[in-house]
Amino acid sequence: MASSSSPRNWVYDVFPSFSGKDVRVTFMGHFLKELELKLITAFIDNDIERGQSLDPELKKAIKGSRIAVVVFSKNYASSTWCLNELVEIVQCKEKCGQTVIPVFYGLDPSHVRKQTGDFGSIFDKTCEKKPEDVISQWKEALTNVANTLGYHSVAWYDLVHLLLVFGFRFKRVFTFLASQSFCLINYWCWFLFSFSLWR
């Protein structure tokens, strides 16, 4: 369990993890703009060359971010880069007290949690010829984050509504995290998620 006995000096407010193929032009571009308008600093990885293993600069950015927003989409599991990012995020969640907020973009959360459906089929293909210990880490990270209360795109009328609601409430979550202890975070995320479903 992460220790909350001493405050951390976070470099970034938000680290976004996502599949560019699915959401860079749609959800993520608008989301990052919303964060900028609200003076929330997000890590941008445009200058990092993607490969099979995580760049040291990227690991440093993950560890230096107060909140990780993981946008699960159909092709998220097709990228070993994204999956390795997720493993690093879960480690920071457990060791550093980082808050993780999942967004399920056009996906049933249970498909991510159990690696089933189209998401599971894509994940299985990515796992071909990969070491068992690596596959196990990916599965554990997917299940861990998918079990966290977050935002599901089908709960809103359309993408614009999702962006407006998520952007506004994300600011409230961030303000809360900046002023309250870690032990209350789970309750707050549960409250926001439940409230959004009943809007």
SERO-515475 format. One line per field, with one value per residue: residue number from 1; x, y negated, z of N, C-alpha, C in turn. Coordinates in steps of 0.05 Angstrom, whole numbers. Example, Ala and Ser with C-alpha at 12.3 -4.5 7.8 and 13.67 -1.06 7.14 Angstrom:
n <- [1,2]
n_x <- [264,257]
n_y <- [114,45]
n_z <- [156,142]
ca_x <- [246,273]
ca_y <- [90,21]
ca_z <- [156,143]
c_x <- [264,258]
c_y <- [66,-1]
c_z <- [156,157]
***
This chain:
n <- [1,2,3,4,5,6,7,8,9,10,11,12,13,14,15,16,17,18,19,20,21,22,23,24,25,26,27,28,29,30,31,32,33,34,35,36,37,38,39,40,41,42,43,44,45,46,47,48,49,50,51,52,53,54,55,56,57,58,59,60,61,62,63,64,65,66,67,68,69,70,71,72,73,74,75,76,77,78,79,80,81,82,83,84,85,86,87,88,89,90,91,92,93,94,95,96,97,98,99,100,101,102,103,104,105,106,107,108,109,110,111,112,113,114,115,116,117,118,119,120,121,122,123,124,125,126,127,128,129,130,131,132,133,134,135,136,137,138,139,140,141,142,143,144,145,146,147,148,149,150,151,152,153,154,155,156,157,158,159,160,161,162,163,164,165,166,167,168,169,170,171,172,173,174,175,176,177,178,179,180,181,182,183,184,185,186,187,188,189,190,191,192,193,194,195,196,197,198,199]
n_x <- [17,9,46,23,47,82,83,85,124,95,108,75,4,-30,-24,-37,-58,-66,-93,-69,-88,-143,-165,-136,-147,-201,-229,-182,-154,-191,-199,-149,-146,-187,-165,-122,-148,-168,-124,-94,-40,-17,20,52,67,89,140,168,197,164,170,184,196,189,206,257,246,192,176,193,159,109,116,120,70,9,-42,-65,-96,-129,-148,-186,-195,-217,-169,-130,-105,-75,-26,38,66,27,6,51,58,13,24,66,39,3,40,59,13,7,54,67,21,-7,-65,-112,-153,-199,-224,-274,-277,-324,-327,-345,-334,-326,-303,-252,-234,-237,-212,-241,-287,-282,-240,-211,-196,-161,-123,-104,-79,-37,-8,16,73,98,132,110,110,108,58,25,34,11,-43,-58,-52,-91,-138,-135,-139,-187,-222,-228,-270,-296,-304,-353,-366,-417,-453,-465,-496,-469,-404,-389,-419,-398,-345,-352,-377,-340,-293,-308,-320,-273,-239,-261,-249,-193,-183,-202,-166,-121,-128,-145,-138,-109,-140,-194,-205,-226,-280,-297,-290,-326,-374,-376,-379,-427,-463,-459,-482,-535,-551]
n_y <- [24,-46,-97,-153,-189,-231,-289,-289,-317,-331,-329,-332,-343,-307,-244,-219,-157,-122,-96,-120,-111,-103,-146,-195,-238,-245,-238,-248,-294,-336,-330,-341,-394,-414,-406,-440,-490,-492,-499,-454,-413,-370,-312,-308,-265,-273,-279,-233,-174,-116,-48,22,25,-16,-84,-116,-168,-170,-134,-164,-207,-184,-168,-218,-240,-263,-243,-189,-181,-132,-114,-67,-34,-2,14,9,52,72,52,60,21,-12,26,37,-14,-15,24,-1,-45,-21,-2,-51,-69,-33,-39,-94,-122,-144,-167,-133,-139,-108,-110,-84,-77,-68,-15,44,46,96,127,109,119,175,190,203,210,167,135,172,210,180,170,222,233,197,219,263,303,278,272,311,287,233,229,243,199,159,176,174,119,96,118,97,40,36,51,7,-47,-89,-126,-114,-113,-102,-121,-172,-219,-232,-242,-296,-311,-275,-295,-346,-336,-301,-332,-376,-351,-325,-367,-379,-332,-335,-382,-365,-323,-352,-376,-341,-280,-217,-174,-184,-184,-141,-140,-190,-186,-145,-171,-213,-183,-154,-196,-217,-177,-182,-230]
n_z <- [0,-15,16,53,85,76,33,-39,-92,-147,-217,-261,-269,-294,-327,-388,-415,-474,-536,-593,-644,-638,-607,-608,-644,-635,-578,-543,-561,-553,-499,-475,-489,-457,-406,-409,-412,-361,-332,-318,-316,-365,-385,-447,-500,-551,-572,-562,-584,-601,-580,-568,-514,-455,-458,-418,-404,-407,-366,-323,-328,-317,-264,-242,-243,-215,-225,-265,-326,-357,-419,-443,-503,-564,-592,-554,-528,-569,-570,-547,-522,-497,-461,-429,-408,-376,-338,-311,-291,-255,-218,-198,-176,-133,-104,-100,-89,-131,-166,-205,-261,-299,-366,-406,-470,-514,-500,-464,-396,-371,-410,-414,-362,-359,-405,-454,-511,-569,-552,-520,-559,-590,-552,-542,-590,-588,-547,-568,-574,-532,-469,-413,-362,-375,-401,-358,-324,-355,-357,-303,-293,-328,-306,-255,-262,-291,-253,-224,-207,-257,-318,-366,-434,-457,-421,-432,-477,-525,-556,-547,-502,-465,-461,-441,-391,-366,-367,-334,-285,-276,-262,-212,-185,-186,-156,-107,-95,-88,-40,0,40,18,32,25,-29,-60,-44,-63,-119,-129,-115,-154,-202,-195,-192,-243,-274,-262,-282]
ca_x <- [0,25,48,14,58,95,73,102,125,88,116,51,-22,-42,-11,-57,-50,-86,-85,-72,-104,-171,-176,-119,-161,-228,-231,-159,-148,-209,-195,-125,-152,-203,-147,-106,-165,-172,-97,-85,-16,-16,44,48,89,92,168,180,195,152,182,173,199,183,228,262,233,163,174,197,135,88,121,118,43,-9,-64,-62,-122,-126,-170,-188,-210,-215,-142,-111,-90,-59,-1,54,73,5,4,74,51,-7,38,81,19,-6,62,59,-12,11,78,69,-5,-19,-93,-117,-181,-204,-246,-280,-286,-338,-321,-356,-312,-320,-286,-225,-229,-234,-199,-260,-298,-262,-216,-197,-185,-138,-103,-93,-60,-13,6,29,102,108,138,87,111,99,29,13,34,-9,-70,-62,-55,-117,-159,-132,-149,-215,-238,-230,-292,-287,-324,-361,-377,-445,-469,-471,-511,-451,-377,-387,-430,-378,-322,-360,-382,-315,-275,-317,-318,-244,-229,-270,-232,-165,-184,-206,-141,-100,-134,-154,-120,-113,-159,-221,-206,-244,-307,-303,-293,-352,-396,-378,-388,-455,-478,-460,-501,-563,-557]
ca_y <- [0,-70,-113,-181,-203,-255,-297,-286,-340,-321,-345,-336,-337,-285,-228,-204,-133,-118,-87,-143,-102,-105,-170,-219,-260,-249,-244,-258,-321,-354,-327,-355,-422,-421,-407,-465,-512,-492,-503,-428,-406,-342,-304,-303,-248,-276,-278,-208,-153,-92,-23,44,20,-44,-103,-124,-194,-164,-123,-187,-223,-169,-170,-245,-250,-259,-226,-176,-176,-111,-113,-41,-33,24,22,4,77,81,38,68,-4,-19,46,32,-38,-8,38,-22,-61,-6,-2,-77,-70,-18,-48,-123,-135,-156,-162,-123,-142,-96,-118,-62,-91,-50,12,55,49,124,138,101,132,204,193,217,195,158,126,196,222,164,174,249,231,182,237,285,305,261,288,315,267,207,232,243,171,144,184,163,90,91,124,78,13,39,54,-20,-63,-110,-137,-96,-131,-98,-134,-199,-219,-232,-249,-324,-310,-262,-312,-368,-326,-291,-355,-392,-335,-320,-390,-375,-310,-345,-401,-349,-309,-371,-387,-320,-257,-195,-154,-191,-186,-121,-149,-213,-176,-130,-191,-226,-164,-148,-220,-220,-158,-190,-256]
ca_z <- [0,-17,40,50,108,67,7,-62,-110,-173,-239,-278,-257,-308,-347,-404,-429,-493,-563,-612,-667,-632,-593,-608,-658,-625,-549,-529,-569,-539,-470,-468,-491,-434,-384,-412,-405,-332,-320,-308,-332,-374,-399,-476,-509,-580,-580,-554,-604,-588,-587,-553,-485,-448,-457,-391,-399,-403,-339,-305,-329,-303,-235,-233,-247,-193,-235,-291,-339,-376,-438,-456,-528,-578,-599,-532,-522,-592,-567,-524,-509,-479,-439,-411,-394,-356,-316,-296,-277,-232,-198,-185,-159,-109,-90,-96,-84,-155,-171,-232,-269,-325,-384,-424,-494,-532,-490,-439,-376,-365,-431,-406,-337,-364,-431,-471,-533,-589,-537,-512,-583,-598,-531,-546,-613,-578,-528,-583,-572,-510,-445,-395,-340,-386,-405,-332,-315,-371,-348,-276,-295,-340,-287,-233,-270,-300,-229,-211,-217,-275,-336,-388,-454,-463,-401,-442,-503,-547,-548,-537,-475,-448,-457,-423,-364,-355,-363,-311,-261,-271,-247,-185,-173,-182,-134,-83,-89,-80,-13,18,43,-2,42,17,-58,-70,-39,-80,-146,-129,-115,-180,-222,-190,-198,-272,-286,-257,-294]
c_x <- [18,24,38,25,72,86,94,102,120,97,93,26,-33,-23,-32,-45,-72,-75,-90,-89,-134,-181,-159,-134,-188,-228,-207,-152,-165,-205,-171,-130,-168,-185,-131,-122,-169,-145,-87,-63,-16,10,37,72,95,121,182,175,185,166,170,175,195,208,232,248,203,159,175,171,111,92,117,90,25,-31,-58,-91,-117,-151,-170,-206,-204,-186,-121,-93,-74,-30,14,63,52,3,27,70,33,6,53,62,9,15,63,35,-7,34,79,43,-17,-48,-97,-147,-184,-227,-250,-293,-298,-333,-338,-333,-306,-302,-257,-216,-222,-220,-216,-270,-277,-237,-199,-183,-160,-115,-89,-73,-34,4,21,60,114,113,114,87,102,69,15,12,13,-37,-77,-67,-82,-139,-159,-146,-179,-233,-241,-254,-282,-310,-328,-376,-406,-464,-477,-484,-492,-423,-375,-397,-410,-355,-329,-363,-356,-295,-282,-312,-289,-231,-236,-254,-205,-164,-186,-180,-120,-104,-141,-135,-128,-135,-188,-226,-227,-273,-315,-307,-319,-375,-399,-388,-418,-472,-481,-480,-530,-571,-575]
c_y <- [-25,-85,-142,-198,-229,-262,-293,-312,-329,-340,-352,-330,-311,-271,-213,-180,-125,-107,-109,-136,-106,-132,-195,-242,-266,-258,-259,-287,-342,-353,-343,-386,-432,-424,-433,-489,-515,-493,-477,-419,-376,-336,-298,-288,-251,-272,-252,-187,-127,-67,-1,40,-10,-60,-112,-150,-190,-152,-145,-204,-210,-172,-198,-257,-244,-240,-214,-171,-156,-108,-86,-43,-7,33,16,29,87,69,48,44,-12,0,43,7,-32,6,18,-39,-47,-4,-28,-81,-57,-28,-77,-137,-150,-148,-154,-126,-130,-108,-95,-74,-70,-21,19,59,78,137,132,117,162,211,211,199,187,148,150,209,207,168,201,248,217,200,259,282,287,279,289,294,240,207,230,214,154,150,172,133,82,96,104,51,15,43,28,-35,-86,-120,-119,-112,-126,-110,-163,-197,-218,-241,-277,-325,-297,-280,-335,-359,-317,-313,-370,-376,-327,-342,-388,-354,-320,-364,-386,-335,-327,-380,-366,-297,-235,-176,-159,-190,-166,-129,-171,-204,-160,-150,-204,-208,-158,-172,-223,-201,-166,-217,-253]
c_z <- [0,9,35,73,100,39,-15,-78,-138,-195,-257,-261,-268,-327,-362,-418,-448,-519,-582,-636,-663,-623,-595,-621,-646,-595,-538,-536,-554,-509,-460,-469,-467,-409,-385,-404,-375,-317,-306,-327,-339,-388,-428,-486,-539,-589,-573,-575,-591,-598,-571,-523,-480,-447,-427,-384,-393,-375,-318,-304,-315,-273,-224,-237,-224,-201,-262,-302,-360,-394,-452,-481,-542,-583,-578,-528,-546,-590,-542,-508,-488,-455,-419,-395,-370,-332,-298,-280,-252,-210,-183,-167,-132,-92,-83,-90,-107,-158,-200,-238,-297,-340,-404,-449,-514,-525,-466,-419,-370,-386,-426,-382,-341,-390,-450,-493,-553,-575,-529,-536,-591,-578,-535,-569,-604,-561,-542,-582,-551,-486,-426,-372,-350,-390,-378,-320,-329,-361,-321,-276,-307,-321,-264,-240,-278,-276,-214,-224,-234,-292,-360,-409,-460,-443,-409,-469,-526,-537,-536,-508,-456,-442,-437,-394,-351,-349,-338,-285,-255,-255,-218,-171,-167,-158,-107,-75,-79,-51,8,19,23,6,33,-14,-69,-67,-58,-109,-149,-131,-142,-202,-219,-198,-228,-285,-283,-268,-318]
***
